[in-house]
Amino acid sequence: MQYLGVRCTNKDCCYVVLTGDYENPVLLKRNEIRFPKDFSRPKTLQWFYREIEGLIQTEEIDLIVMKGMEPMADKNSTTAQHRTENEAIVLLCAENAGIFVDRVVDASISAKLGGERKYKRKQNYAACVEKFGDADDKTKEAILAAWVKMN
């Protein structure tokens, strides 16, 4: 089974493809999709749709796990709105491909990894680095999202 871990922002989308199981995950691919700066917003979403659609077809994804926004995030900002639209594109592509999408946040990741709530992000990142090597924070979040959903 192949898991696609996704972490969208308003400017890019980091993703990873994992296979194996929770005890023995294997990182097959990791990448960052940077959105074009000179496109209109609708054109950017159309472009991103094609990128995700192609990724799903190429990698034969079985489950998509998206790192969602934390509840305290400012959901009225343009940044949050764009992130939400980007996540909606992933959901739409998944639906068209018949793939289930699950969402996780830091608290659910920590619960699975056994981390303490107060230090959850630091502990989660440390577990990720120990298992998969160093990566930027957004890629770590994509890895952690997919990893905790592996059965």
Phi, psi and omega in degrees: 000139179245132183250133174254115175265131186231137174225103180269150167232189177279346184246341184200178177216120175265140177218156175223154173241121179244151172222175182098213178225180186302319181285331184226064179284149178235125178275111181273324185202146171215143184199164176235127176261112179266129182287142177299140183275337186262010179267151170292165181299313178299321179294322177297316180295320177297316179298314181296322177304312180297322179297312182291319178302314179295320179298314180299318180291317183292319187267356180051060184284137178259328181213138176250132177237121184252131173283111183274167176290145176290151182302333184276355182299148179285097185281357179263355181280156176299322179302312180294322179296317179294320177298317179298317177297319179296318178295325178296325177296317177299316179298317180296314178298319179297314179300316179296332179266357180074031182251134178286142176243130175247151179241140176229156174232174184307318183297319180287329175294314180298320180299319180290321182275352178079021181279157176281141184304318184298324184246023190304310184296316180298316179293319179298315180297320179297318178296321179295314180296319179299321185273322189239356184090172185287146177205166176290165187300319181294322178291321176302318180295322177294318178297311182299320180302310182291318185300315185289345179264359179285130181267000000 
